[in-house]
Amino acid sequence: MSDSSRDTAEGAGWGAPEPGDYKELMPRRVEKLSWLNPRTLWPARNGVLASWFGDPTGDTRSRWVEQRKAAGAPADAVVRRDDPDHFSFMVIGDTGEGDDPQYAVVPGFLKVGQDTRFAVLASDVVYPVGSADDYGTKFYRPYRDYQAPVYAIPGNHDWYEDLQGFMREFCDAPPPTPRAVPRKLSRAWLRSLLWHTPRPPDEQRLAEARQMRSAPAQQAVQPGPYWAIDAGPVRIIGIDTGLLGTIDAEQGRWLREVSKGAVPKILVTGSPLYVDAKHHPCRIEDGGTVDDIVRDPAHHYVAAIGGDIHNYQRYPVRVDGRTIQYVVAGGGGAFMHATHTIPPVSVAQVGEDDFRCYPLRGDSLAFYSRLYGRRLHLRRFFTLTEAQARAVIAKRLGIPPTRSQAEPAPVTLRTRLVAGLLGAGRRPGPASRFRLPVRKAYTQLFSPGSATYSPPFFKCFLRLDVTPASIRLRCFSATGNREQEVDPPVEDEVTIPLL
């Protein structure tokens, strides 16, 4: 097995390694998506409108669900599979930018997943707005050689066109009846004036794209935007958190119902419940939270996996004498969200020794320093080597470097200044509390805004191996380099007992 980023700098993808062959999978012409471009931001405005004028996704979701039931989908939204007691499946999140970082994941994903029974796509299948026209290059083409079904839950970007592309491609559902015209001068009327609505898809282009995943073994029609899958000895439950990271009352009642019973359960959600050393329990419209349901010992949840954040994090939280693994798994293809901004972890009795993330904080800081050295034409000032970044992170957070080195790099005024400008976390204390608003502002200012197009990309995906006694969860990395493409490193591994 090749070195991981926790072993060596080469395992993280640094140095001058040989590029991978992933570009051979890509179309000749690739649209480079930039979140700094107004032409990208304007069609993706519905999330802002929902927060200003009220969120209509609950009503839209209910109409989708009723339509699927009328078409014959199971009323309880449960997919009952015939998987054996010993089987494996994949999880990959936030994939669909359709460019180098997404395709760089594919060779390792196919290699690790070649004997798995199915895959689950956790959040944001297609950027920027979930358009059906984008499914060819951002879903069908990259996963055409994965010879098993793919189930998915939508992310907020899939909702920017009222979920029409997602429901058509995963649920074989035509658009629902239009909602009633809102009363003039109401908040809903104001929202409707600016709301982005989908354009009709190119039917010929979409039919050609579907041929890339047309084998019988690849087919699966799921009940709706949220579902449960009974697979071997476990139940996997996927929830739809819409535009704003919450769920409506109807879905909340369904979630409580399908969570009953002694069967071990895994939650998959578009909004992680623990992320960046903070707890986000996910509000349910009629009261309570999703995490209340997960923590209830009568429901027997063993893990909760969320997308939306484009990296990997794991928090083993002790609840009533048992451990629930809370995982962030959104590193499947979109630009990389920083981990170097995460402060020393102390949440729900999970400390820094128990916490895992990928990329490592030092690698994240080195990645950002190179990105903004190029972007701001200040390479000599901004760019940190991986050794410099690792050393300054260890100094600021007061933790030993995860990856050892023969002679630690010196922490200079420049490296400290660059780390501060790029929002690197600090150890707890009065000084760090004073700087927190400034650090948050820097973090927002220096977010990537667009993907990078040369390795290392620091992407990842999960494989879960299920037996009646346990689940082995492994996080594999994808850097875009050939070494990690041929033999994907394991960045994290945990065995979850089921008995």
N, C-alpha and C positions, 0 to 999 in steps of 0.2 A: 504494500500500500504506500502511495506517495506521501511525502510530508505534508502536513497541514500548516496553516498560518500560525498555529500555536507552537509548531516545531522550529520552523526556519523562515527567514525572509523570502527565500526562493519558493517555499510552500505557499506563501501569500501571493506570489506572482510578481514580486519585485525582481530587479536585475534586468537582464536582457534575454529573456527566454524566447523560444520559438513560438510564433503565433499559432493558434489553433486553426482547424479547417472549417470552422463554423460558417465562414463567409460563403462557402460553396452551397449552403442551404438557403441563402438569402436571395430574394429577387434582384434583378439587375439594378433596378431603380428603387431606392429606399428614401422615403420622406423622413427627414431628420426633424423630430418633434422638439420644439422649444417652448418651455413654459414662460419664457420672457417675451414671446411674440404675441401681440394683441390679437392676431388672427386665430391663435389657439385659445386665448383666455376668453374672448367674447362668446363663442359657442358654449363654453363651460361655465356660464354665468348662473345656471339654475340653483347651484348650491347657495350662492350668496342671496339670491332672490328668496329662496325658501327660508333662510334665517331672518330675512327682513320682513317678509309678508306672510309667513306661515308655510308650513311644510305640507304639500299635497300628496306625498308619496303613500301615506297610509290608505287614502281613498283609492289611488291608482292601483296599489298592490291588491286591495280587496277585489277590485274589478278583474284584475288578472287571475286571481285565485278562483273566483266564481266561474270565470270563463273556462278555466282548465277543468274544474269539476264537471261542468256541463258537457265537456268534450270527453269525459270518461276517466280523468285522472282520479286516483284513489282519494277518497274524502279525507283520510288521515294524513295524506301527503307522505306516506312511507313507501320506500322502494324496498321490496323484499327479494334479496339476491340469494343465490345458491352457493355462496362461497363456503369452502371447507373450514374446519376449526383452525387450521394453520394456513395463513395467506398473508399477502403483503399488498400495500397500496401506497401511492405517491400523493404528496401535497405540495402545491406550488402556488405562490400568490403574486398578484400585481404584475402580470406578465406583459400586457399588450401594447408596448410602444412600437413594436415592429421593426426595431433597429438592431444595432450590434449587440447591446447588452442582453436583449431578449434571445437572439439567436445563439449567443455564446453559451447559454445555459443548455441548449437542446442536445448536443452530443452526450454530455454527462448524464442528463436526465434520461435519455434513451438507454444508455448503457446500464445505469443503476436500476432503471425501471423495466427492463426487458421481460422479467418474469412476474410482474405485478398484475393484479386482477383489475384495477381501475385507478384513476387519478381523480383528485379533488382540486379544483382551481378556486383559490380563496381570495376573492375580491379583485375588482378592476381587470376584467378580461380584456377590454379594448379601450385604449386611450385615443383621443382625448374625451370623446362623448359617447362611446359605446355604439357608434354607427354600424349598421349591418354591412355597409360597403367596405368597412375595414376588417371584417372577419377573415377575408382571404389571406392577407399578409400577416395578420396578428393572432390568428388562432389556427385556421385549417392548415396553412403551409408549415409553420414551425412544428406542429404536432402530428403531421400526416403519417409519420412512421411509428407513432406510438400505437401499438396494436391492442388497445383495450379502451373501454369507455372512459369519457371524461365528464364528471359532474361538476357543477360550478355554483357558486353563490355570487351575486352581483356586488360590486363596490359602488361607491358614490359616482364614479365616472360612468359606469354603465347606466346610471339613472339620469344622466344629463339629456337623454332623449327618451325619457319616460319608460325606459327598460325595453323598448320595442325591439332593438337588435338582439338583446340577450334572450328575451322570451321566444323570439322567432327561431333562434339557432339552438337553444337548449331545450325548449319545451314545445317546439313546433306549433306555436300559437300565433294567430293573426292579431292585429291590433284590436284592443277592446273598444267598445262603444265610447265615443267622446263624452267627457264630463259635461255637466250642465253649464251653460253660460253663467258666470258669476254676476251678482247684482252690481250695478254700476256704483262707483265711488267706494266700494268695499276694498279691503286689503287683497282679497282674492282677485278682484277685477284689476287692480293695479299690477299685481303679479302677472296676470295673464297678458297684459300689454307688452311685457318684456320677455316672457317665457320663451326659451328656445324649444322649438318643436322639430321633430325629425323630418327630413325630406324623403321622398320615396326612394327605395334602394334600386340599384342597377340589377335587375333580376337575372340577366344573362351572366353577369360577372359573379353573382352570388351562387348561381347553379354550378358554374365552373369551379368555384372555390370548394363547394361541398363535395365534389368528386375526390378531393384529396384525402378525405376521411370517410370513404363510402363503404369500406369493408364491413361485413356483418359483425365481426368481433369488436368494431369500434363504436357501435351504435348504442345509444341510451337516450331515452326521452324522459326527462325528470318531471315531477308533478307540478313544479312551480318555482318561484324564486327562493322559497325556503322548503326544506325537505328533511326527512330522516332516511337513513340507509341501514337496514339490518344486514350485516355482513359477518358471517361466521359467528364468533362469540361476542361481538360488540355491536353497538348502535352508534352510528355517526350522524350527528344532527347539524345541519347547516342553516344558519339564520341570515336574513336579509336586513341589514341595518340602514338601508336607504341612503338619502342624501346627507343626513346630519348625525349618523351614528346612534340612532335610537330605533326601537321597534314599536309598532302600534299595538293596541289592546288586543285585536283579533289574533295577531301572531303570538303575542304574549300568552294568551289562553292556550293556543296550540302547543307552544313550547312547554308549558307546565304539564300538559297532558302526555306528550311523547317522552317527557323526561321521567315519568313514573316507572317503577319497577327496578328489579335488581340487576338487570343486564348492564355491564360496564358501558359507559358512554364517553364519547369524544365530541366536544363542541367545535364547530368551525364557524367563524364569524368574520365579517368584514371590518370590525372594529375591535382590536385586541383589548382584553380586560386589564392586563398589566403591560405597560410600555414606558420606556424611558424613566424607569424607577418611580412610576406613579400608577395609582389604581384608577381605572376607568370602568366602573361596574356596568355601564350601559343601561340607561333608563328605559323602562317599559311604560307606555303611555298611561295605562290605568293604575299605575303604582308598582313599586318594587323595582328590582333590577334583574338583568340576566344573571349577574354573578350571584344573587341570592339563590337562584335556581341551581346554578352550578355547585354552590357550596352546600346545599341541602344534602345531608348524608343519605336520605331516602332515595336520592336520584342516582347515586353511584357514578358521578363524573370522575374521570381520572385525568383528563386533559382538556384544555381550551386553547385552540389554535386560531390566531387572528392574522388577517392580512392588513392592508392599508399602509403600514409603515414599511419602507423598502429596505429592510435589513432583517437579521435574525437576532432574537433575544429569548432567553428562557428564565423563568422564575419558578422554582419549586416551592410552593406555598403550603405550609402545614395548616390543615383545617380539621378540627375534631379528631386528632390523632392519625390522620392520613395525609398524604401529600398529593396535591393536584398540580400538574405541570401546566403552567401558563406560558404559552409560546407565541412569539411574533414570527411570522414566516411570510414576509412580503417581498423577499428578494429575488423574485422570479424573472425580472426583466426590465423594470422601470429604473429611472435614475436612483442612485444610492442615497438613502437618508443617513445622515451622520450618526455614528455611535460615540464619537469623541465628545459630544455635548452632554452625554449621560453622566451625571455626578456619581460619586461613590454610592453604591446601591444600599439602601436601608428602607425596605418597604415590606410590610406584612411578615416581619421577622426573617426576611430574606436578606442576607448580607452579600458583600462583594465576593466572598469565597464560594457562595452557592450560585451566583449569577453567571450566565454565559451570554456572550454576544459574538456576532460575526457581521462585518469585519471587526477585528480588535480595535480598540480606541486609537492606538497609535497609527495603525494602518489607515483608519478613517481620516485622521488629521493629515497624514502625508498625502492621501488622495485629494483632499480638499485644497491643500496648499499648492499642489501642482495644478489643479483645475483653475484656481484663481490667480496663480502666477501667470498662466497663459491668458486668461480672460482679461486681466487688468494690465497685461504687458509689464509685469513686475516680477519676472521669474527669479531674479537674483535675491530679491527681498523675501518673497512669499514662499518659495519652494523649500520644503524640508525633506531631508532624507528620511527613510523609514526609521533609521536608528535615532535621529534627532527627534522625530515626532514621538517615538516610543519613550525616550528619556524625559521629554518635557511633560508628557501625560502622566508618567509615574510620579514626577515631582509635584505636579499640580494636584493630583488626586491622592497622593500619599499612599500609593499601593505599589508593590513590586511589579516590574515588567512581566507580562505573561510569557514573552519569548526572551530567553536569555541571550546575552551577547558577551563576547570575549572582553571587551572594554567599553563601558557605557559612554555614549556620546555626551559631551559637555552641554549643560543647559545655559545658554547665553541669553543676553538681553533680547536679541533678535528672535530667538526661538520662543521665548516667553511672550513677546509682543505678538508674533504671528498666531500662537495658540490662543491668546486672548481675543484677537480680532476675529478668529474663526470659531469663537464660541465654546472653546474647550471647557469641560467641567472643572470644578474645584472641590477640594475637600470641604466638609461642613465647617461652619464657623461664622463669626460676625462679618468678616471681610467678604466671604462668599455670598452671604445673604444680602449685603449691600450691593454687590455687583450683579445679582441675579437679573434685575430688569434690563441692565445693559447687555448681559450675556444673551438674553432672549432676543433682544433687538438685533445683535450681531448674527445670531443663528438664523433669524428670518431673512436678514439682508443677504447673507452669504449662502443661502440654500442653493442647491445646484441649478435649479431652473430648467435644466436640460441634461440629457444623457451625455456621457463622454464616449468617444469612439475608438479608444485604444486601451488595451489591457494594462493593468488588471482592473476588472469590473466589480469584483466582490459581490457576485450574485450567489444565490443558494436555492436549494430545494430539499424536501424531506422525503424520507422513506420510512414507513412504519411496518414492522413485521409483527403480526398478531398470532398469538397462540392462546389456548384457554387459560394459561397461567399468567401471561405477561404480554406487554407490547414493548418492542425495542424501537425507539425513535432515534433516527440519525439525521443530522444536518450535513449535507454535502455541499461543497463549494464549487463555483464555476468562475474562473478568472478571465477566460478568453485565451489563455495560453495552452499550448498543446499538451504539456505535461499533465496539467489538471484536467484536460479534456479526455485524455486517454485513460487516466486513473483518478477519478474525482476524489479528493481528500475528504475524510470525515472531520468536520469542524467541531461537532458536538455529538454526544451519544448518551442516552439515558434509558434504563430499563424500568418500565412502569408495571408494578405488580397488579394483577387483576383479581387475585384471590384474597 
